[in-house]
Structures are given as structure tokens and as C-alpha cells.
Amino acid sequence: MIRNFIALVAAALVAFSPLAQATDANRATQAELETVKGIGPGLSGKILKAREAGSFKNWGDLVERVGGVGPGNAARFSQAGLTVGGAAFDPAALPAKEPKATKAPKAEGADKPAKAKKVEAT
């Protein structure tokens, strides 16, 4: 009886371990992608469409090519068992984003055309 209980507990631990639930973005079907918490039909379709152009090289490639997947979602999906090429998400591996260019303040009235002055005929 105790052996059966230990075997049952061991089987449950293996079944619920992250390695047993790993879903690779480069190999998964749409149904398999949708088993990852947070990925629904729309996002799984985007992943499959982006994958048509070629396998994802790494997480940075997936984040760049799939709309709706940013660093935050990538971290959550990785925690839920999604991998890219067998690797978990590592935010340090993402390329640094260039800061957005800030617009220089406009000179007052620079965006308005000059008004013509009325000249009265005498």
C-alpha cells in the first residue's frame, strides 16, 4: 500500500513538473500552444503565422516577430511552460531597445502660417 502511494506521488510530481509540460514554440501545434496559460486562439495563430517565415532563433526573435508578445508576456509564458528552442525566457538575452527620439520643442507660433496684413487703399 505504501509503495503504491509513493509511486502515485512520484508519478504526480513528474506529470506536474515544468519539464513535463514544456511546449516549444518552434514545434507545437495550435492546440498545444493553447495549453500554455495566457495563449489563446488569436495569439497561437500569430505564433504559427510568424513561424511560417522560419523557426524562431530565440526568445528575442519571437518577441520581435509576434505582435502581442513583449518581455512581460514572454516571461509569463515561459513560467507556464513555453520554450523557444528548448530554452526558457531570459530577459537579459533580449536586445536593448533604443530610446525613443524625443521631439524638440517648437518655437512659439512656428507651426502657424504667417498672417497677411490688410493694407487699405487710399
LUMMARLUM-135334 format. One record per residue (C-alpha): residue number from 0; x, y, z. Coordinates in Angstrom, 1 decimal, m for minus. Layout:
BEGIN
[NUM [X Y Z]];
...
***
This chain:
BEGIN
[0 [0.0 0.0 0.0]];
[1 [2.8 2.4 0.9]];
[2 [4.7 1.5 m2.3]];
[3 [1.6 2.3 m4.4]];
[4 [1.2 5.7 m2.6]];
[5 [4.8 6.6 m3.2]];
[6 [4.6 5.5 m6.8]];
[7 [1.4 7.6 m7.2]];
[8 [3.1 10.7 m5.6]];
[9 [6.2 10.3 m7.8]];
[10 [4.1 10.0 m10.9]];
[11 [2.2 13.1 m10.0]];
[12 [5.4 15.1 m9.4]];
[13 [6.8 14.1 m12.8]];
[14 [3.5 14.9 m14.5]];
[15 [3.3 18.4 m13.0]];
[16 [6.9 19.3 m13.3]];
[17 [7.7 22.2 m15.8]];
[18 [9.9 19.9 m17.9]];
[19 [7.0 17.5 m18.5]];
[20 [4.8 20.4 m19.6]];
[21 [7.3 22.2 m21.8]];
[22 [5.8 23.3 m25.1]];
[23 [8.3 24.5 m27.7]];
[24 [7.1 27.4 m29.9]];
[25 [9.0 26.0 m32.9]];
[26 [7.3 22.6 m32.8]];
[27 [3.9 23.0 m31.1]];
[28 [0.6 22.7 m32.9]];
[29 [m2.0 25.3 m32.3]];
[30 [m3.8 23.1 m29.8]];
[31 [m0.5 22.6 m27.9]];
[32 [0.3 26.3 m27.8]];
[33 [m3.2 26.9 m26.4]];
[34 [m2.4 24.7 m23.4]];
[35 [0.0 27.3 m22.2]];
[36 [m1.7 29.7 m19.8]];
[37 [m2.3 33.0 m21.4]];
[38 [m2.1 31.8 m25.0]];
[39 [m5.5 31.7 m26.8]];
[40 [m6.6 31.1 m30.3]];
[41 [m5.6 34.5 m31.6]];
[42 [m2.1 34.5 m30.2]];
[43 [m1.4 30.9 m31.1]];
[44 [m2.4 31.8 m34.7]];
[45 [0.0 34.7 m34.7]];
[46 [2.8 32.5 m33.4]];
[47 [2.1 29.9 m36.2]];
[48 [1.9 32.6 m38.9]];
[49 [5.2 34.1 m37.8]];
[50 [6.7 30.6 m37.7]];
[51 [5.9 30.1 m41.4]];
[52 [8.7 32.5 m42.2]];
[53 [11.1 30.3 m40.3]];
[54 [11.8 28.9 m36.8]];
[55 [12.3 31.3 m34.0]];
[56 [16.0 31.7 m33.3]];
[57 [15.5 32.6 m29.6]];
[58 [13.1 34.5 m27.4]];
[59 [14.2 37.8 m28.7]];
[60 [13.2 36.7 m32.2]];
[61 [9.8 35.5 m31.0]];
[62 [9.2 38.8 m29.1]];
[63 [10.2 40.8 m32.2]];
[64 [8.1 38.8 m34.7]];
[65 [4.9 38.1 m32.8]];
[66 [2.7 41.0 m32.0]];
[67 [1.2 40.9 m28.5]];
[68 [4.3 39.1 m27.1]];
[69 [6.5 41.5 m25.2]];
[70 [9.1 40.8 m22.4]];
[71 [6.4 40.6 m19.7]];
[72 [4.2 38.1 m21.6]];
[73 [7.3 36.2 m22.7]];
[74 [8.2 35.8 m19.0]];
[75 [4.7 34.6 m18.1]];
[76 [4.5 32.2 m21.0]];
[77 [7.9 30.8 m20.1]];
[78 [6.8 30.3 m16.5]];
[79 [3.7 28.4 m17.8]];
[80 [6.0 26.0 m19.8]];
[81 [6.6 27.7 m23.2]];
[82 [10.1 27.4 m24.6]];
[83 [11.9 28.6 m27.7]];
[84 [14.4 26.1 m29.0]];
[85 [14.1 24.3 m25.7]];
[86 [15.2 27.4 m23.7]];
[87 [13.3 29.3 m21.0]];
[88 [12.9 33.0 m21.3]];
[89 [15.9 35.1 m20.2]];
[90 [15.2 38.9 m20.2]];
[91 [18.9 39.6 m20.2]];
[92 [19.2 37.9 m23.6]];
[93 [16.8 40.4 m25.3]];
[94 [18.4 43.2 m27.3]];
[95 [18.4 46.5 m25.6]];
[96 [15.8 48.8 m27.1]];
[97 [16.9 52.2 m28.4]];
[98 [15.3 55.0 m26.5]];
[99 [12.5 56.8 m28.5]];
[100 [13.6 60.0 m30.1]];
[101 [12.1 63.0 m28.3]];
[102 [10.8 65.9 m30.3]];
[103 [12.4 69.2 m29.9]];
[104 [10.0 71.8 m28.6]];
[105 [8.6 74.0 m31.3]];
[106 [9.2 77.7 m31.3]];
[107 [6.1 79.6 m30.4]];
[108 [3.9 80.2 m33.4]];
[109 [6.3 78.2 m35.7]];
[110 [3.6 75.8 m36.8]];
[111 [1.2 78.6 m37.9]];
[112 [1.5 80.3 m41.3]];
[113 [2.2 84.0 m41.1]];
[114 [m0.9 86.2 m41.4]];
[115 [m1.0 88.7 m44.2]];
[116 [m1.7 92.2 m43.1]];
[117 [m4.5 94.1 m44.6]];
[118 [m3.4 97.2 m46.5]];
[119 [m6.1 99.8 m47.0]];
[120 [m6.1 101.5 m50.4]];
[121 [m6.2 105.4 m50.1]];
***
